[in-house]
Amino acid sequence: MTSEAFVTVASACTFTDKKPQADGSLLVKAQCEAEGEEGQSPAQFTIKRSAKSPKKLVIADEDGTVYGEVARCR
């Protein structure tokens, strides 16, 4: 994960808009590509600090599905 995108084993998402929220989280709109599929599709994610590890971030999609804890790439 970087300030511009995040990549998983099966997908890559490039951020198109970022809005800080009152609770400290970040609402992110992105264009995502999935492995084995043509083109991009829009997506929305919430990114917030992990309650377990303050140095890690938690990414969840619009449905609340959590992608897990990640650390920022340098």
Residue frames as a rotation matrix with the C-alpha (Angstrom) as fourth column:
MET 1
0.585 0.811 0.000 0.00
0.811 -0.585 0.000 0.00
0.000 0.000 -1.000 0.00
THR 2
-0.700 -0.706 0.106 1.17
0.708 -0.706 -0.028 3.50
0.094 0.056 0.994 -0.86
SER 3
-0.557 0.501 -0.663 -0.50
0.073 -0.766 -0.639 6.90
-0.828 -0.404 0.390 -0.71
GLU 4
-0.487 0.307 -0.817 -1.66
-0.832 -0.448 0.327 6.39
-0.266 0.839 0.474 -4.31
ALA 5
0.158 0.490 -0.857 -2.66
-0.723 0.649 0.238 2.70
0.673 0.582 0.457 -4.53
PHE 6
-0.116 -0.294 0.949 -2.80
-0.788 0.609 0.093 -0.73
-0.605 -0.737 -0.303 -2.97
VAL 7
-0.099 -0.055 -0.994 -2.12
-0.808 0.587 0.048 -4.12
0.581 0.808 -0.102 -4.49
THR 8
0.294 0.199 0.935 -3.30
-0.713 0.697 0.076 -7.55
-0.637 -0.689 0.347 -3.35
VAL 9
-0.562 -0.488 0.668 -2.58
-0.012 0.812 0.584 -10.97
-0.827 0.320 -0.462 -4.78
ALA 10
-0.312 0.547 0.777 -5.64
0.866 0.500 -0.004 -10.77
-0.390 0.671 -0.630 -7.04
SER 11
0.638 0.622 0.455 -6.22
0.752 -0.631 -0.191 -7.04
0.168 0.464 -0.870 -7.60
ALA 12
-0.632 -0.760 -0.154 -4.67
0.773 -0.633 -0.046 -3.59
-0.063 -0.148 0.987 -7.91
CYS 13
0.520 0.854 0.024 -6.48
0.853 -0.521 0.046 -0.37
0.052 -0.003 -0.999 -7.01
THR 14
-0.660 -0.663 0.353 -5.42
0.656 -0.738 -0.158 3.17
0.365 0.128 0.922 -7.82
PHE 15
-0.195 0.585 -0.787 -6.92
0.771 -0.405 -0.491 5.89
-0.606 -0.703 -0.372 -5.61
THR 16
-0.316 0.173 0.933 -8.90
0.765 -0.535 0.358 8.59
0.561 0.827 0.036 -7.42
ASP 17
0.108 0.374 0.921 -10.23
-0.318 -0.865 0.388 10.53
0.942 -0.335 0.026 -4.41
LYS 18
-0.422 -0.277 -0.863 -9.47
0.707 0.496 -0.504 10.59
0.568 -0.823 -0.013 -0.68
LYS 19
0.105 0.524 0.845 -11.62
-0.287 -0.798 0.530 12.20
0.952 -0.298 0.067 2.03
PRO 20
-0.901 -0.416 -0.126 -10.65
0.030 0.229 -0.973 12.27
0.434 -0.880 -0.193 5.72
GLN 21
0.132 0.970 -0.206 -13.53
0.304 0.158 0.940 11.33
0.944 -0.186 -0.274 8.04
ALA 22
0.388 0.125 0.913 -14.36
-0.653 -0.662 0.368 12.71
0.650 -0.739 -0.175 11.50
ASP 23
0.967 0.033 0.253 -13.43
-0.211 0.664 0.718 9.39
-0.144 -0.747 0.649 13.17
GLY 24
0.175 -0.985 0.006 -9.87
-0.629 -0.107 0.770 9.56
-0.758 -0.139 -0.638 11.78
SER 25
0.050 -0.115 0.992 -10.47
0.529 0.846 0.071 7.08
-0.847 0.521 0.103 8.97
LEU 26
-0.611 -0.275 -0.743 -10.00
-0.484 -0.613 0.625 7.83
-0.627 0.741 0.241 5.28
LEU 27
0.441 0.775 0.453 -12.74
0.123 0.448 -0.886 7.25
-0.889 0.446 0.103 2.69
VAL 28
-0.544 -0.762 -0.352 -11.09
-0.368 -0.160 0.916 6.36
-0.754 0.628 -0.194 -0.61
LYS 29
0.766 0.642 -0.043 -12.54
-0.292 0.286 -0.913 6.03
-0.573 0.711 0.407 -4.10
ALA 30
-0.342 -0.933 0.110 -10.47
-0.419 0.256 0.871 3.92
-0.841 0.252 -0.478 -6.48
GLN 31
0.535 0.328 -0.778 -10.32
-0.836 0.336 -0.434 2.26
0.120 0.883 0.454 -9.87
CYS 32
0.005 -0.488 0.873 -9.50
-0.609 0.691 0.390 -1.44
-0.793 -0.533 -0.293 -9.50
GLU 33
0.070 -0.080 -0.994 -8.27
-0.873 0.478 -0.100 -4.15
0.483 0.875 -0.037 -11.82
ALA 34
0.481 0.136 0.866 -8.87
-0.633 0.737 0.236 -7.80
-0.606 -0.662 0.441 -10.92
GLU 35
-0.630 -0.772 0.084 -6.63
-0.543 0.516 0.662 -10.63
-0.555 0.372 -0.745 -12.03
GLY 36
-0.784 0.253 0.567 -8.08
0.478 0.828 0.292 -12.42
-0.396 0.500 -0.770 -15.05
GLU 37
0.343 0.939 0.003 -10.56
0.769 -0.279 -0.575 -9.65
-0.540 0.199 -0.818 -15.87
GLU 38
-0.328 -0.380 0.865 -10.47
0.853 -0.513 0.098 -6.94
0.407 0.770 0.492 -18.52
GLY 39
0.037 0.348 0.937 -10.65
0.163 -0.927 0.337 -3.24
0.986 0.141 -0.091 -17.64
GLN 40
-0.944 -0.327 -0.039 -11.17
0.131 -0.264 -0.955 -1.39
0.302 -0.907 0.292 -14.39
SER 41
0.109 0.991 -0.083 -14.12
0.597 0.001 0.802 -0.99
0.795 -0.137 -0.591 -12.07
PRO 42
-0.145 -0.122 0.982 -14.86
-0.500 -0.848 -0.179 1.68
0.854 -0.517 0.062 -9.46
ALA 43
0.106 0.158 -0.982 -14.62
0.719 0.670 0.185 0.80
0.687 -0.725 -0.043 -5.78
GLN 44
0.310 -0.005 0.951 -14.80
-0.511 -0.844 0.162 2.55
0.802 -0.536 -0.264 -2.43
PHE 45
0.051 -0.413 -0.910 -12.78
0.634 0.717 -0.290 1.68
0.772 -0.562 0.298 0.67
THR 46
0.871 0.055 0.488 -12.40
-0.340 -0.648 0.681 2.83
0.354 -0.760 -0.546 4.24
ILE 47
0.088 -0.915 -0.393 -8.86
0.424 0.392 -0.817 2.88
0.901 -0.095 0.422 5.58
LYS 48
0.744 0.141 0.654 -8.19
-0.477 -0.573 0.666 3.27
0.469 -0.807 -0.359 9.29
ARG 49
-0.358 -0.894 0.270 -5.52
-0.818 0.161 -0.552 2.51
0.449 -0.419 -0.789 11.86
SER 50
-0.070 0.240 -0.968 -5.57
0.154 0.962 0.227 -0.96
0.986 -0.133 -0.104 13.35
ALA 51
0.696 0.361 0.620 -6.82
-0.560 -0.267 0.784 -1.23
0.448 -0.894 0.016 16.93
LYS 52
0.936 -0.341 -0.086 -4.29
0.342 0.823 0.453 -4.05
-0.084 -0.453 0.887 17.49
SER 53
-0.036 -0.998 0.046 -1.23
0.901 -0.013 0.434 -2.43
-0.433 0.057 0.900 15.96
PRO 54
0.550 0.352 -0.757 -1.13
0.192 -0.936 -0.296 1.38
-0.813 0.017 -0.582 15.52
LYS 55
-0.397 -0.769 -0.502 1.56
-0.421 -0.333 0.844 1.10
-0.815 0.546 -0.192 12.82
LYS 56
-0.881 0.139 0.452 -0.73
0.428 0.644 0.635 -0.98
-0.203 0.753 -0.626 10.61
LEU 57
-0.631 0.699 -0.337 -3.82
-0.744 -0.669 0.005 -0.03
-0.222 0.253 0.942 8.62
VAL 58
-0.502 0.588 0.634 -7.11
0.386 0.809 -0.444 -1.86
-0.774 0.022 -0.633 8.05
ILE 59
-0.842 0.262 -0.471 -8.79
-0.537 -0.479 0.694 -1.66
-0.044 0.838 0.545 4.63
ALA 60
-0.464 0.774 0.431 -12.51
0.374 0.612 -0.697 -2.47
-0.803 -0.162 -0.573 4.27
ASP 61
-0.902 0.193 0.387 -14.65
0.344 -0.223 0.912 -2.28
0.262 0.956 0.135 1.13
GLU 62
-0.606 0.722 0.333 -18.14
-0.600 -0.690 0.404 -0.79
0.522 0.045 0.852 0.79
ASP 63
0.320 0.765 -0.560 -19.77
-0.204 0.632 0.747 -3.98
0.925 -0.124 0.358 2.10
GLY 64
0.639 -0.143 0.756 -17.57
-0.769 -0.138 0.624 -3.98
0.015 -0.980 -0.198 5.21
THR 65
0.914 -0.386 -0.121 -15.39
0.365 0.916 -0.165 -6.86
0.175 0.107 0.979 4.00
VAL 66
0.699 -0.714 -0.035 -12.01
-0.501 -0.524 0.689 -6.38
-0.510 -0.464 -0.724 5.66
TYR 67
0.753 -0.508 -0.418 -8.94
-0.278 0.331 -0.902 -6.99
0.596 0.795 0.109 3.51
GLY 68
0.572 -0.546 -0.613 -6.82
0.788 0.574 0.224 -7.40
0.229 -0.611 0.758 6.62
GLU 69
0.781 -0.383 -0.493 -4.08
0.036 -0.761 0.648 -5.40
-0.624 -0.523 -0.581 8.25
VAL 70
0.589 -0.620 0.518 -1.38
0.718 0.106 -0.688 -3.93
0.372 0.777 0.508 6.05
ALA 71
0.174 -0.612 -0.772 1.66
0.529 -0.603 0.597 -1.76
-0.831 -0.512 0.218 6.50
ARG 72
0.875 0.093 -0.474 2.54
-0.276 -0.710 -0.648 1.15
-0.397 0.698 -0.596 4.23
CYS 73
0.541 -0.730 0.418 5.18
0.840 0.448 -0.305 0.47
0.035 0.516 0.856 1.61
ARG 74
0.330 -0.513 -0.793 8.16
0.218 -0.776 0.592 2.78
-0.919 -0.368 -0.144 1.72
